């Protein structure tokens, strides 16, 4: 039950009801008049005379809902307008009465009250009595992230005394016809309901999150979700969704537009929306199995049914007891309701729509979802309509939303555009979104296509597109966009997560200059470049558990940033994968230090080795903008003679780029041996190479002539820590918009 809602045309249901009920007058809605403008957009295609009649004039005992054995009949019949997508959704909604309270709030207080002699004995007449009811009703729809209450009168369009639009099979049940009228008022007129998507209708009626699944059983489909998951896993998937109260609809895609509404030999109709009203397992020896999964489908036409196995008159039902058939609601009648086996379902239908009612309130029992909502605009004037990722020059001008995942999390992303039926436009925009994995400390917008794509949807001219993905630890950015650059429009972004995430829109392109910079760092530029560091792997000589601490320093150690990578447990080769971005003021004096810490259960983590890299050499023109892969041994500080030094580095420009994109494919190699050299050695022509044992110096012949004046003073130096080596990727870019 939505707590907050807007009122269409600011019409207050309670005030209007009391006003007309006390005066004993019938309510006529001036915002949806009883004229042709409420039925057609422009011209009138029908020649019959349309007469608007009140519900009490169509039947003697009108009711909003008529329940039979506690169940609401899903038999909803489509009318003159081609809105099978809406009517099939109404049939599905009828199978879930608990959701009706959302779209028909407090319907028991809106319904008619029937009595043979109202007020004769007491002299008091009920305001909702059949004769005195002012004929005013209210419905609520979820549109563009907001519940909207729509008030309508009970005048319905008829021809020759019969309703021409959607209605229930029971002539005394009025909820379907009145709800369709309210939806037509919201969209502008009845003709605006011609053609649409069943998922859009289900979302508008319930506020659920849609998922469109391409079944892909036919040869022309090129594979679908069933091939990806396997049939058993897919059966479990839809049974789990049905158990949690998901709403489902299905259809057969038309490969040729001329085949729309064509009836197949098996009774199914191409391009027609069917509602799935029930799923049930039945013990039965059929096709070599002891159990069969049956789906109950509803055709909004109220006729034309499946005539294959498990249809109304098929011989398979002969082996099912009469009590079981009655419990399942089997009626041998051409009423649009029929059963079919799951195997036949996936063989014939192309698309399945599942709308989930996600449990989002914080006070709800059991597992619940966290959700965040954003409204925004793709604007040509402000330059935020950048198009899809094919437009690399403008794509990153689109809105960007960042969030961090601290534990593996399932995330559902739903992007909706404004309904073009409401704003009287012909076609929807082609929309979609991309989810990219970025640096762990990313605070500003990205501007280069060099990030891994973790999730994306096919761009389509639908009102809403969704994607469900399980994300590992890291930081991510979602970029919604239209397919073509320069197309403006409004969008509504919904994100649901199984764990709490903090989603933040990124507004700034780069760090802005602080007011105190010129005072504290006089003579230094604010930012001249940026560096991206990715920790690839750690190769260890023994098994240990630990993590990497990253320290960035700039302006000769006057500025520092500290980060900690994800931890690893009992590993010889640890895949880290963390990536960081640093904005640099002075590339000649800036650098990073990567420290390896070994974790202990009952004591603090111990530093066992470190690696240092300066940015000085990577800001040169021959290296700037390229991605370099560096492998270095971990070192540690020891007291050695002043003249001893260590170089333990291997550097190569990457030619094999994992999901990242690099334009440079040149191969450059620069390597140096892992050795300690004594430059002022005079007594012996030897250098000292590190052997397998750390800290041990092995004399080897030296080519250069000895020097005099040996300095034996001990000073701290970095030597091989004997723990292993680390592999990183580094790239430097001039400017801060990289």
N, C-alpha and C positions, 0 to 999 in steps of 0.2 A: 504494500500500500504506500504510494508515494506521499511524502509529507509536504513537499513543496511542489507547487505547480503554477503555471501561468494560465490566465483566462483569455481565451480567444475573444477578441473584440470587447474585452473587459466585461463580459456578461456574467453576472453573479446568479448562480442557479437558485440559491435559497431565497434571495430577494424577489426574483422573478416568479418563483413558484408561489410564494405567499401572496404576492400582489395580485396575480390572476386568480388564484384559488379563492381568496376572500371576496373578490368581485364576481366570482362565478363566470369568468370569461375564458375563452380558449386562447392559448398563447400562439401567436404567429410571429415567426422569426423574421425580422426585417433585414437581417444580414444574410439570410438564405431564403429569398422570397419564393413564392409559389408561382414562378415564371420559368420561361425557357432558359433564362440565364443561369439558373441553378442546375440545368441538365446538360446543356451543350456549351462548348467554348464559343462557337461563332454561329453556324447555321444549323437548322433543324433538319436532320436526315429522315425522320419518321413522318409519315403522313397521318397516322392515327391521332385522334384527339386524346390528349393526356389530361387526366382529371386527378387532382390531389384530394385524397380522402384520409380522414382520421382513422386511427386504428379501431376505435369502437364502432365505426361504420363498416369496417371490413369483416368483423366477426363479433359475436355477442359477448364473448368472455375473453378479452385480450389479456395476455400475460407476457411479462418480459421473458421469463424462463419457465419451462415445464419439465420437471424432473420425473423420471420413471425408475423406480427402485433405486433412488439416490443417484441416478446417472442422467446426464444431459445428452440428448441425442445429437450425434455429429452430422446428421443429415441436413446439410445446408445446400440450397439449390441456387445455381448461378442464374442471373437474369440476362437482360438484353445487352448490357455492356460486357466487353471482353475482359473481365476481371477475375478469371479463374484463380489467379495468383492470390487475390485477397480472399475469395470464398473458400479456397482450400485451406488457407490459414485460419479462417473462422471455424472450419470443421475440426482442425487440429486443436484449436483453443477450446472447443466444446468438450473435447476429451480430457481437458485439464481444468475442471471447474474452479480449482483453487486459484488459478491465474486470472479468472474473470473479474475478481474483485479489483484488480488493477485498472482494467479498462472500463468496467461498469461499477463505479464506487457506490457502496451501500445500496445495491440494487433493490434490496427488500423494502427500502423506504421510498423507492421511486415507482414501484409496481402499482398496478391497479388493485383496489379493494372491491370485491364483488359481494353484493347482498341483494336479495330479492326485493325487499322493501326498505331501502336505506332511510334511517332516521324516523321511520313511522312510529315506533314505540317510544323512543327517547326524545325525539325532536332534534337530535344532534346528527348532523350529516358529516361523514368523513371527507376530508379534503381530497382524498385520493379515490373516492368512490368512482365507479365507472362513469356516472353521469356528471360528476362535478370535477373530475380530474382535469386540470388545465392543459394537459397534454404537453408537458415539458420534461425533458430528460437530459441527462448529462453523461458524457463519456470522456475518457482520458486516453491520450495517445503520447507515445514517446517519440518526440521529433527533435533531432539534432541536439541530443543531450539534455532535453528538458521535457518534463511532462506538461502537456497542454490540455486543459479542460475545455470541451466543446459542448455547448448547449444547443439543442435542437427541439423543434416542435414535433408532433406526431402525425403531421400530414405527409402521406407517402404517395408517390406518382403511380397511377394505375391506368390501364387501358381496358375498357370493357369490364371494369370492376375487378381486374386481376392485377396484382403487383407485377411491375415490369422489371424490377431489379432483384437483388438477392433476397431470399426469404427462407424460412424454415419449412420443412415438409409439413409440419403441424401448422395449420392455418391460424391457430390461436397463439402461437409463439412469435413474439415481435422483436426480440433482442437483435436478431441478425439484420433485419431491415432497417431498424433505427440506428444501429451501429454503423452500417454502411452509409447511411445518410450523414451522420456526423463526420465520417471520414471524407465523404465527398465535399462537405462544407469546408473541412480543413484544407483540402487540395484545390478547391475552387469550384468544382462542379462534378456531376456524375461522369461526364465524358473523360475527365482527367484521370479516372480510374482505369481507363482502357489500356491494357498491357502493363506489366510490371513484374517484379520479382517476389516470389513467395517469401524469401528471407527478409526482404524489406517490410512486408506486411507483418511477419512474426515479430520483428524488432519493434515496429510501431505499436503493436498490440501489447507487448510484454516487457520491452526494454532489455531483452536478452541479447546474448552475443552470438552472432551467426558464424557458422563454419561451413563453407561450401566444399564438398568432396567430389572429385571426379572419380567415378568408380572404375572406368577404364577397362571394362571387360571386353568390349568390342574391338575388333582389329583396327578400326579407324581411330581409336582413342589414344593409341600409343602408350598404353600402360597407365595405371592409376594407383590409387591408394591401396587397393586390394593386392595388387602385385607387390607393392612395397612392403606391406605389413604381413601378408599371408592371410588366407581366408579365416583360419581359426582365430587369429589375433584381431581381425577386423570384426568378426562376430562378437567377440568379447568387448570390443570397443563400443559398438552401438548398443549392446545390451546394458553396459555400464552407464551409457548416456541416458538410455530409456529409464533405467532404474532411478536415476537422479532427476527425473522429470523433464528431460530435454524434449523440445518440440521438433518434429521432423517433417520434411516435405521432399518430394522427389519429382523428377521429370525426365523425359527423353529428348536429348538434344536433336535439333533439326539441322542436318548437314546442308540441306537446300531449303531456302526460305519458302519455296513453293509447296513444300511438304508439311508446312505448319498446319496443325489441326487435322492431319490425315489419320484416319483410323486404320490400324494394322489388322491383319487376319486374326491375331490373338485377342483383339478387343481393345488394346491400348492405343492411346492417341499421342502422336508426336507433338512436342512443344507444349504439352498440357501439364499443368501443375496438379499433382496428387498429394493429398495429405496422408501421412502415416499416423493412424489413430491408435494402433495397438501392436505390440510385439509379444509373441507367446511361443513357448516351447511345448511340443506335443509328442508324447510317446507313441510312435507309430513306425512300423517296418516299411520304410519307403526308400527306394533306390539304394538298398543295401545298408541303410542306417536304421538304428533303433529309435532315433529321435529326429524330429523335423522342426525347423525354426520357421514359424509362419508370421507374416506381416499383414495387418489389416489396412487396406488403403481406401481412400474416399475420393470419388470423382465428383467435382463440384457441379457437373451437369445434372447429377441425380439419376443418371442412366449411363449406359454403355460401360460394360465391365469386362474384366479379364475372363477369358473362356478356357484357360489352360488348366493344369493340375491345381487342385484345391479351390477352384472357382465354385460358385454356389451349387451347381448341379453335378460336380465332378464325382466319380466313383470313389475317390479317396475318403470322402466323408462317411461312406457306408460302414467303415470299420470304427468310427468314432461314436461313442454312446450319445444317446439323445440328450442326456443331462449335460454332457460336456459341450455339445453343440449349442445348447440353450445358454450355457454359461458364457460361451464365447460370443454370443449374439449373432449366430448364423441365421440369416433369413434368406430363403430362396426367393429372391425378388429382384427385379432390375431397378435397384434403388441407388446405384452408384457405389455401394459398399461391397467389398470383396476381399477374399484372402488369397495369398499366393506364397509359395515357398521361397526361402531366402535365395536358393540357387537360381530360381527363375527370375527373382527380383534383380539380382546383380547382372544377369545375362541380358535383361531387356532395358533396364533403366541406366541412364548415363550420369546423372547428377543427383547427389543426396545433400540436402541442407539440414544441418543440426544446429538448433538454437538452444544454447545452454543458459539456464537460470543460475548464474554464479552466486554463491553465498558470500556477499560482501560486508554485511553489517559486523562491526567489531564485537557486538554482544551476542552474535549467533553461536549456537552450539556446534561443536565439531569443527573440522577444518574449514577455513574460510579464505576468500581471496581478498587481496588488497588492490584497490583501483585508484587510478588518477585520471583526470579528465582535462583536456586542453581544447580551447576554441582558438582558431587562428585564421589568417587570410593569406592566400597567395596573391600578392599585389604586384602589378606591373610598375606602378608608380614608385614603390619603395624598393623594387628590385628583388622581391622574394619569390617570384614566379620563375624559377630556374629550370624547370623541366626535369626529365629523368637523368640517370647517370650517363646516358649517351651524350648529353650536352655537358662535356667536362668543364667548359669554361664558365658555365652558369649554374651547374647542378648544386654546388656548395653555397649558393646564395639562398637556397631554400631554408625553411625553418629547421632547426636542429635541437634535439632533446637528448640530454645525457643522463645516464644512471649507472650506478655501480652495483654489481652482484657480488656478495660476499660468500654465498653458498650456492650450490647448484639450484637453479630456480626455473620453474616453468612459467613462461610469460605469454600472454595472449595480447596481440596488438591489433586493434581495429581502427581503421581510418574511414571516416564517413564524410561525404560532401553534402552540401545543401540539396534538398529534394527539388528537382527541377520541375516537378508537377506543381509545386506550390508557387514557384516564381515564374511559371508560365514560359519556360524555355523548352526547346525541343529535345535536346540530347544532354546526357550527363557528360561530364568531363572524364577523360581517361586518367585514373588516379592509381597510385601505388606507393610503396615505401620500401626503404632499404635500412637494414640494421647492420652497423659496422662496429667491429671491435677496435678500440683506440687505446691510447696510452693510459696507464693507471692514474696519472695525475693531470689528465686533460681537463682544463677549466675554460678553454676558449674554443671557438668554432674551428673546424677543420677546413682546409682549402685544397687538398691534394687527394687524388684517387689512389692512395697507397695503403689502404687499410683492408683488412679481411672482412668479407661479407659473411655474416653469420645467419642472416635471414632476409628474405625478400619475397614479395608477392608478384604475380604476373599483373602487369598494368592492364586494366580493363575499365570499360565505361559503365561500371556498376556504381550504385549509390554508396556501397560499403564494401571494403575488402578487409580480410582478416588473415592472420597467420599465428600459428601456435608453435613455439620453439622452446627447447630447454637449453638454457645458457649456463656455461661454466663460470668460474670466478673471473672477474675482470670488469673493465669499464666499457660501456657501449654508447653509441649514438644512433638514434632513429631519425631518419630524414624523410618526411612525407613530401610528395610532389605530384604534379601532373606529368603526363608523359611528354607533352610538348612544352617547350619553353615559351614564356610570354602569355600563358593562359591563366587568367585570374579567377579567383573564386574563394569561397569560405570552406573551411574544413573543421572537423571535430575528431580529435584523437582520443581514443580510450586505450588504457593499458591496464591489464589485470595480471597479477603475479601471485604465485603460491607463497612467496615470502615478501616481507616489506622491502620496497626499494624507493629511493628518493629520486624522482625524475625532475630534472631542472632544464628549462629552456636556455640554450646558449645564445646570448645576445651580443657579446663582445667578440671581436675578431682577434684581439691581442691584448696584452697587459697595457693599461693606461698609465701615463706618467704621474707619479705621486708629487704632491706639492713640496715635499721635503727633499726630493732627490738632489736638486742643485745645491742644497746646503750640506748634505752629508757626503755626496759623491761628486764634488765639484771637479770639473774637467773631464768627466767620464760620460760617454753616451749612455742613454737610458737602455735601449736594447738595439743590438745591431744584427742579431741572428738567433737561430734556434738549432738545437741538436736533439735528435731522437736516438735513444738507446734501447736496444732490445736484448735482454738476457736470454740466450738460446739454451745452452746446456752447461752442466757442470760435470766434468769427468774426474772421478775421485779414485784414489789408490786404495781406499778402504771404505767399507760400508759405514755410513753414518747418517744421522738425521740432523737437519739444520735449516738455515735460511740465509739469504743474502741481504745485507744492509747497503743501501745505495746513498752516497753522500755527494752532492754537487756543490762545488765551490767556484766562486767568481770574484773578480777584483782582488786578486792576491789573498784569497781566503777571508775577505771581509764579509762575504755573503755566503750562506750555506742553506741547502735544502736536504732533508733526510727522508728516506722512504725504506720500507721493508718489503721484500718480495714474498711470494707465497712459500710456505715451508714444504719440505720434502722429508720423507721418512725412510730410513734404512735403504739408501740407494747408493749404487756405484756410479750410475749415470742418471742424473736428475734433469728432467725437462722442466725448465722454469717458465719461459715464454712471456714473462712480464716485460712491458714496454713503457718507457717514460719519455717525457718531453721536457726540455729545459730551455728557457729563454736567456740568452747570453748577452752580457754587456761588453766584456773584453775577452774575445776568443784566445788571445795570446797567453792569458794567465788563468783561464778557467779549465776545469777538468772534473772528472768523476773518480770516486774511489768505491770499489766493490769489495766488501768485507764478508768473508764466509764465517758464519757462526755455527758451532756444533751445539745442538740442544741436548740438555740433560733433564732427566725426570725430576730430580730432587735438588737441583742447583741451577744457577744462572747459566745462560748460554755462554760458551767460551769461544773467543776469537781464535781461529786456526789458520787464517791466511787472508791475504788481500791482493787486489789488483788495481793499479792506477792507470788512467788514460787521460792525456791532455788533448784539448781541442785545437791546439796551435797548428798541427800539421794538416788537420782536416778542413780548415777554413781556406786553404789555398785553392787557386782556380782549378788545378788539375784534380782535386779531390772533392770540391764543393758540389753538393747536390747528388753525390753518388752514395750508394750503400756499401759499406765496407764490413767485412766479416773478420773479426780479430780473435785469435786464440792466444791466451797468455796463461802462464803458470801462476799459481798463487804464491806470494812471497811473504816473508816475515822479517821483522827487524832484528838484527843481531849486532854485536859489537865486533867490528873488523877493522883492519888498518884503513886509513883514510883513502888510500889509493885504490881500494877494491871497489868494483862496480859490477852490476849484474844487468844483463839484457836477455829477456826471455819472452820474445814476442813473435808471432806469425800473423801476417796481415794479407788479406786477399779481397779484391772487390768481388762481391757475390755475383755469380752467374746463374745460380739456382735459387730463385725467389719463391718461397712458399706463399700462401695466399696473397702476400703483399705484391704490389706492382712496382717494377723499377724499369725506367726507360733505358738505363745504361747497361750494356751487356759486354763491355770491354773487360778483359781479364788482366789484372795487374798483380804482381807478386812482389812482396818485400819481406824478407825474412832475416833473422839474425839468430846466431846460436845461443843456446842456453848456457852461458858461461860467466865466470867471474874473472875480470882482467885486472892486472896490476900494471898501471902505466909507468910507474917510476921504478920498476924493478931494475937493478944494476948487476947483481952478483950472478944471476942465472938467466939464461934465455928460455924462460918457460912461461906459459900461461896456465891458468887453473880452470879446468872444465869440471862442471858438476857431474859427478857419477850418480849411480842409482841411490846411493846413500846420501841423504841431505846433509849439508854443512861440511861435507868432506871435500877437500881440494886435492886434485890429482895433478902433479906436475907433467907438462907436455912440452916438447921443443918449441922454442919461440923464434920467430923470424927476425924480429927487430933487435937492434943493438941495445945492450943494457944501459940504463941510466944510473946516475949517481944520486946520492943523498936520499937514502931510504927513510921514509917517515913511518915510524912504527906506532904512532899514536892511534889508539882505537877510537872509532867513531861508529855511530849506528848506520847500518847499511841494510838494504833489502836483499835477501837471498831466497832461494827456493825453499818453500815451506814443506815440501815433500808430501803435500796432501792431494795435489792434482792440478787441473787447469780448468779455465772457464772460457766459454765461447760466447761472444757478444756480436751484435751488429750495431754500427754507428753511422750516422749520416748528419751532415751539417748543411744548413741552408741559410743563405743571406736573407735578411728581412725576417719578419715575425709572422707573416701570413703564409705559412707552409703547412 
